[in-house]
Amino acid sequence: MPKRLRIFFNYRTVASPWGGANSFLRSLQAALSADPEVEIVSGEYAECDVFFLNQLYRGPGRPRFSRKFLSPAQIRRLSRSGTTCLWRALRHRMTGEAIQLPAVVCRLVNHAEHAYGKVNREQADLFGALTFTTADIFQTRYLYEVFQASGYKKTDPVVIHNGVNQEIFHPRRRVAWHPGKPLVVVSSAMTLRRTKRFDLIAAVSLLPGVESHHAGIWPEDVPRGRVRLLGRLTHGEIASFFREKAHVFMHPAEKDICPNAVVEAMSCGLPVFFSQLGGTAELVGACGIALVDGIELAVKKMQNDYRWMQELLQKRQPYFSIARAAAEYKAVFRRAAEARSLMGAPTFATGANERLIP
């Protein structure tokens, strides 16, 4: 058996609904924890083979009063001194204590200039930190191209689409749509950005023969038509709604990178209404209808193609699983750790030439 791969997750998840990154990383960590070749390291300063970043964000479960983001200086220190903490790096140097240099692997999830039209501090810091990462993982090819357009220079990108926990999100005992019955459409959102296109969700609810529901939050300044609000739902609750009530998932959001909710819906057997402006189209493929010719025509196309989309979704079930995604992440972690070990892990001692980065 290969040496156990020790991985530290910098992003701290929470059990409550908190958006797609939290959902995916929670499932990924659980899947890797069940792998006998992997050990999830809990302490931020414990030795590990891979220090895994979700960009620089430390997650909603980070310790209270701690910083929300890591800094480029901390990532630089981690890559050169084996720790994000300056004082620990100084102690290792003064005592001559050996320390392992982990591979730093970064999962890239968003791009501020692309989403909001301007560069913010977090994006500038991220590009600085990427100078010191061993490997970067993009959620979609679309996101890689967005980063490329902003000056990202690394080649041979690793693209891994999200997967979901299919013990929760599965199509068993699902209620399918039948001609002559109302088409039940469900959507979800955990942020209020205009690019989420709540107006289109409301518009489809007004069409004859359509029943519309929305999970999560809804902006007060957007009329919701006949949309029925479900509020914030747990994973189990939204998965049950997908199977027992819904026929189609609607995700008209523009510029979304890799919406986890779309993968959850497809894993439950729901075809998708989607925008072609972003990474959603890359995820959905032929398992949905793009909103390019108006919502009325999209609904008609969905009704006409519904049966064969169900068959296609059934064939694609293994691809939606967290097991597939976890295997791909593990392969990247293993390669990054091996590449890092070839560089050698220096021992810091008094008088050593290795310069500490403050």
C-alpha positions as CSV (number, residue, x, y, z in Angstrom):
1,M,0.0,0.0,0.0
2,P,1.3,3.5,-0.8
3,K,2.4,5.8,2.0
4,R,-0.6,7.5,3.6
5,L,-1.2,10.9,2.2
6,R,-1.6,13.5,4.9
7,I,-3.8,16.4,3.9
8,F,-4.7,19.6,5.7
9,F,-7.9,21.4,4.6
10,N,-7.4,25.1,5.2
11,Y,-11.1,25.8,4.5
12,R,-13.2,25.0,7.6
13,T,-16.7,23.9,6.7
14,V,-19.9,24.1,8.7
15,A,-22.9,21.7,8.8
16,S,-25.5,24.4,8.0
17,P,-26.3,25.6,4.5
18,W,-23.4,27.9,3.4
19,G,-23.1,27.9,-0.4
20,G,-21.6,25.6,-2.9
21,A,-17.9,25.6,-1.8
22,N,-18.9,24.6,1.8
23,S,-21.1,21.8,0.5
24,F,-18.5,20.4,-1.9
25,L,-15.6,20.6,0.5
26,R,-17.5,19.0,3.2
27,S,-18.4,16.1,0.9
28,L,-14.8,15.9,-0.4
29,Q,-13.3,15.8,3.1
30,A,-15.7,13.0,4.1
31,A,-14.9,11.0,1.0
32,L,-11.2,11.3,1.5
33,S,-11.5,10.5,5.2
34,A,-12.9,7.1,4.3
35,D,-9.9,6.3,2.1
36,P,-7.4,4.1,3.9
37,E,-4.6,5.8,1.9
38,V,-5.5,9.2,3.2
39,E,-5.2,10.9,6.6
40,I,-7.0,14.3,7.1
41,V,-4.8,16.3,9.4
42,S,-6.7,18.6,11.8
43,G,-4.1,20.9,13.2
44,E,-3.1,23.9,11.1
45,Y,0.6,23.5,12.2
46,A,0.8,19.7,12.1
47,E,3.1,18.2,9.5
48,C,1.3,17.3,6.3
49,D,2.1,16.2,2.8
50,V,-0.5,18.6,1.2
51,F,-1.7,21.9,2.5
52,F,-5.0,22.3,0.6
53,L,-6.4,25.8,-0.1
54,N,-9.8,26.9,-1.3
55,Q,-8.3,30.1,-2.8
56,L,-7.2,32.0,0.4
57,Y,-10.5,31.8,2.2
58,R,-10.4,30.0,5.6
59,G,-14.1,29.1,5.6
60,P,-17.2,29.8,7.7
61,G,-16.0,27.3,10.4
62,R,-12.7,29.1,11.1
63,P,-11.9,30.0,14.7
64,R,-13.8,33.0,16.0
65,F,-11.9,36.3,15.7
66,S,-9.3,34.7,13.3
67,R,-8.5,36.3,9.9
68,K,-10.9,35.5,7.1
69,F,-8.1,35.1,4.5
70,L,-4.6,33.9,4.4
71,S,-2.1,36.3,3.0
72,P,0.4,35.9,0.1
73,A,3.2,36.2,2.6
74,Q,1.8,33.3,4.6
75,I,1.6,31.1,1.5
76,R,5.2,32.1,0.6
77,R,6.3,31.2,4.1
78,L,4.5,27.9,4.0
79,S,6.2,26.9,0.7
80,R,9.7,27.9,1.9
81,S,9.5,27.3,5.7
82,G,6.8,24.7,6.1
83,T,4.5,26.8,8.2
84,T,2.2,29.9,7.8
85,C,3.3,31.2,11.2
86,L,6.3,33.5,11.4
87,W,7.1,32.6,15.0
88,R,7.1,28.9,14.3
89,A,9.3,29.4,11.3
90,L,11.7,31.4,13.6
91,R,11.6,28.7,16.2
92,H,12.4,26.0,13.7
93,R,15.4,28.0,12.4
94,M,16.7,28.7,15.9
95,T,16.4,25.2,17.2
96,G,17.5,23.5,14.0
97,E,14.4,21.3,14.1
98,A,13.6,19.4,10.9
99,I,10.4,20.4,9.2
100,Q,8.6,19.0,6.2
101,L,7.7,21.3,3.3
102,P,4.2,20.4,2.2
103,A,2.9,20.6,-1.4
104,V,0.5,23.6,-1.6
105,V,-2.5,22.8,-3.7
106,C,-5.0,25.6,-4.4
107,R,-8.6,25.0,-5.6
108,L,-9.7,28.1,-7.6
109,V,-13.3,29.0,-7.3
110,N,-14.0,32.6,-8.4
111,H,-12.5,35.7,-10.0
112,A,-13.6,39.0,-8.6
113,E,-13.0,41.1,-11.7
114,H,-15.0,38.6,-13.8
115,A,-17.9,38.6,-11.3
116,Y,-18.0,42.2,-10.2
117,G,-16.2,44.1,-12.9
118,K,-13.2,45.2,-10.7
119,V,-10.2,43.8,-9.0
120,N,-10.4,43.6,-5.2
121,R,-7.8,43.0,-2.6
122,E,-8.7,39.3,-2.4
123,Q,-8.0,38.8,-6.1
124,A,-4.7,40.7,-6.0
125,D,-3.6,38.6,-3.0
126,L,-4.6,35.4,-4.7
127,F,-2.5,36.0,-7.8
128,G,0.4,36.8,-5.5
129,A,-0.1,33.6,-3.6
130,L,-0.3,31.4,-6.7
131,T,3.3,32.1,-7.4
132,F,4.1,29.7,-4.5
133,T,1.6,26.9,-5.1
134,T,2.6,23.4,-6.2
135,A,-0.6,22.7,-8.2
136,D,-3.8,24.6,-8.9
137,I,-7.2,23.0,-9.6
138,F,-9.9,24.8,-11.6
139,Q,-13.6,23.8,-11.2
140,T,-14.2,24.3,-14.9
141,R,-12.3,25.0,-18.0
142,Y,-14.3,28.2,-18.2
143,L,-12.7,29.4,-15.0
144,Y,-9.2,28.6,-16.3
145,E,-9.8,30.7,-19.4
146,V,-11.0,33.6,-17.1
147,F,-7.8,33.4,-15.2
148,Q,-5.7,33.1,-18.3
149,A,-7.3,36.4,-19.6
150,S,-6.1,38.0,-16.4
151,G,-2.5,37.0,-16.7
152,Y,-2.4,33.5,-15.2
153,K,0.7,32.0,-16.8
154,K,0.9,28.4,-15.6
155,T,0.2,25.8,-18.3
156,D,-1.4,22.3,-18.3
157,P,-4.3,23.2,-16.1
158,V,-6.0,20.6,-13.9
159,V,-9.8,20.9,-14.2
160,I,-12.0,18.8,-11.9
161,H,-15.8,19.3,-11.9
162,N,-17.6,19.1,-8.6
163,G,-19.2,15.9,-7.3
164,V,-21.9,15.3,-4.7
165,N,-22.7,12.9,-1.9
166,Q,-25.0,10.4,-3.7
167,E,-26.2,8.9,-0.4
168,I,-28.1,12.2,-0.2
169,F,-28.5,13.3,-3.8
170,H,-29.7,10.3,-5.7
171,P,-32.6,9.7,-8.2
172,R,-34.2,6.7,-6.5
173,R,-38.0,6.8,-6.2
174,R,-38.0,10.1,-8.1
175,V,-41.3,11.6,-9.4
176,A,-40.9,12.3,-13.1
177,W,-43.0,14.7,-15.2
178,H,-45.7,13.4,-17.5
179,P,-47.4,15.3,-20.4
180,G,-50.5,17.1,-19.4
181,K,-49.2,17.7,-15.8
182,P,-47.8,21.0,-14.5
183,L,-44.1,21.3,-14.9
184,V,-42.6,21.9,-11.4
185,V,-39.5,24.0,-11.6
186,V,-37.2,24.6,-8.6
187,S,-34.3,27.1,-8.2
188,S,-32.0,28.1,-5.4
189,A,-29.6,30.9,-4.4
190,M,-27.6,31.8,-1.4
191,T,-26.4,35.2,-2.6
192,L,-28.3,38.2,-4.0
193,R,-26.1,39.2,-6.9
194,R,-27.9,40.6,-9.9
195,T,-26.2,38.0,-12.1
196,K,-28.3,35.3,-10.4
197,R,-31.2,36.5,-12.6
198,F,-34.0,36.3,-10.2
199,D,-36.1,38.2,-12.8
200,L,-36.0,35.1,-15.1
201,I,-37.0,32.8,-12.2
202,A,-40.0,35.0,-11.6
203,A,-40.9,35.2,-15.3
204,V,-41.0,31.4,-15.7
205,S,-43.3,31.2,-12.7
206,L,-45.9,33.2,-14.7
207,L,-46.1,30.8,-17.6
208,P,-49.2,28.6,-17.9
209,G,-48.6,25.0,-16.9
210,V,-45.6,25.9,-14.7
211,E,-45.3,25.7,-10.9
212,S,-42.2,27.4,-9.5
213,H,-40.4,27.0,-6.2
214,H,-37.2,28.7,-4.8
215,A,-34.9,27.6,-2.0
216,G,-32.6,29.9,-0.2
217,I,-32.9,33.7,-0.3
218,W,-34.8,36.2,-2.5
219,P,-34.1,39.9,-3.0
220,E,-36.7,42.2,-1.7
221,D,-36.6,44.5,-4.7
222,V,-37.4,41.8,-7.3
223,P,-41.0,40.9,-7.7
224,R,-41.3,37.1,-7.4
225,G,-44.4,36.5,-9.6
226,R,-45.9,33.2,-8.5
227,V,-42.7,31.8,-7.1
228,R,-43.2,29.9,-3.8
229,L,-40.4,30.5,-1.4
230,L,-39.1,27.5,0.5
231,G,-36.5,29.3,2.7
232,R,-33.2,27.8,3.6
233,L,-33.2,24.0,3.3
234,T,-30.7,21.4,4.6
235,H,-29.1,19.1,2.1
236,G,-31.5,16.3,3.0
237,E,-34.5,18.6,2.6
238,I,-33.6,20.0,-0.8
239,A,-32.7,16.5,-2.1
240,S,-36.1,15.2,-1.0
241,F,-37.8,18.1,-2.7
242,F,-35.8,17.4,-5.9
243,R,-37.0,13.8,-5.9
244,E,-40.5,14.1,-4.6
245,K,-41.8,17.4,-6.1
246,A,-39.6,18.9,-8.7
247,H,-39.2,18.0,-12.4
248,V,-36.7,20.6,-13.6
249,F,-33.9,22.7,-11.9
250,M,-33.6,26.3,-13.1
251,H,-30.2,28.0,-12.9
252,P,-30.3,31.2,-15.0
253,A,-27.3,32.7,-13.2
254,E,-24.7,34.4,-15.5
255,K,-21.0,34.1,-14.9
256,D,-21.3,31.3,-12.4
257,I,-18.2,29.2,-12.3
258,C,-19.3,25.7,-11.2
259,P,-22.6,25.9,-9.3
260,N,-22.7,22.9,-6.9
261,A,-26.6,23.1,-6.8
262,V,-26.7,22.2,-10.5
263,V,-24.7,19.0,-9.9
264,E,-26.9,18.2,-6.9
265,A,-30.0,18.6,-9.0
266,M,-28.7,16.5,-11.9
267,S,-27.6,13.8,-9.4
268,C,-31.2,13.6,-8.4
269,G,-32.3,13.2,-12.0
270,L,-33.4,16.8,-12.8
271,P,-32.6,18.3,-16.2
272,V,-31.6,22.0,-16.0
273,F,-32.6,25.4,-17.5
274,F,-29.3,27.3,-17.7
275,S,-27.5,30.3,-18.9
276,Q,-24.7,29.9,-21.5
277,L,-22.8,32.8,-19.9
278,G,-20.5,31.0,-17.5
279,G,-19.4,27.6,-16.5
280,T,-22.8,26.0,-16.0
281,A,-23.1,25.0,-19.7
282,E,-19.9,23.0,-19.3
283,L,-21.5,21.0,-16.4
284,V,-24.9,20.4,-17.9
285,G,-24.0,19.5,-21.5
286,A,-27.0,17.9,-23.1
287,C,-28.8,17.4,-19.8
288,G,-30.7,20.7,-20.1
289,I,-32.0,23.6,-22.1
290,A,-30.0,26.8,-22.6
291,L,-32.0,30.0,-22.1
292,V,-31.1,31.5,-25.4
293,D,-34.4,31.8,-27.2
294,G,-36.6,32.9,-24.4
295,I,-38.2,31.1,-21.5
296,E,-41.4,30.0,-23.3
297,L,-39.5,28.2,-26.0
298,A,-37.2,26.7,-23.4
299,V,-40.1,25.2,-21.5
300,K,-41.5,23.7,-24.7
301,K,-38.1,22.2,-25.6
302,M,-37.8,20.8,-22.1
303,Q,-41.3,19.1,-22.4
304,N,-40.4,17.7,-25.8
305,D,-37.0,16.3,-24.8
306,Y,-37.8,15.4,-21.1
307,R,-37.8,11.6,-21.5
308,W,-34.5,11.2,-23.3
309,M,-32.8,13.7,-20.9
310,Q,-33.9,11.4,-18.1
311,E,-32.2,8.5,-19.8
312,L,-29.0,10.6,-20.3
313,L,-29.0,11.7,-16.7
314,Q,-29.3,8.1,-15.5
315,K,-26.2,7.1,-17.6
316,R,-24.2,10.1,-16.2
317,Q,-24.9,9.3,-12.6
318,P,-21.4,8.0,-11.8
319,Y,-19.9,11.3,-13.1
320,F,-21.9,13.4,-10.6
321,S,-20.6,11.4,-7.6
322,I,-18.2,12.8,-5.0
323,A,-16.3,9.4,-5.3
324,R,-15.3,10.4,-8.8
325,A,-14.2,13.9,-7.8
326,A,-12.4,12.6,-4.7
327,A,-10.4,10.1,-6.8
328,E,-9.3,12.9,-9.2
329,Y,-8.4,15.3,-6.3
330,K,-6.4,12.5,-4.6
331,A,-4.4,11.9,-7.8
332,V,-3.5,15.6,-8.0
333,F,-2.6,15.6,-4.2
334,R,-0.4,12.5,-4.7
335,R,1.4,13.9,-7.7
336,A,1.9,17.3,-6.0
337,A,3.3,15.6,-2.8
338,E,5.7,13.5,-4.9
339,A,6.9,16.5,-6.9
340,R,7.4,18.4,-3.6
341,S,9.4,15.5,-2.0
342,L,11.7,15.5,-5.0
343,M,12.7,19.0,-4.1
344,G,13.7,17.9,-0.7
345,A,12.7,19.1,2.7
346,P,15.5,21.2,4.2
347,T,16.5,21.1,7.9
348,F,16.7,24.5,9.4
349,A,19.6,25.0,11.7
350,T,21.5,27.9,13.2
351,G,23.6,29.5,10.5
352,A,21.5,27.8,7.7
353,N,21.5,29.7,4.4
354,E,17.7,29.4,3.9
355,R,16.2,32.8,4.3
356,L,13.1,33.2,6.4
357,I,10.3,35.2,4.8
358,P,8.6,37.5,7.3
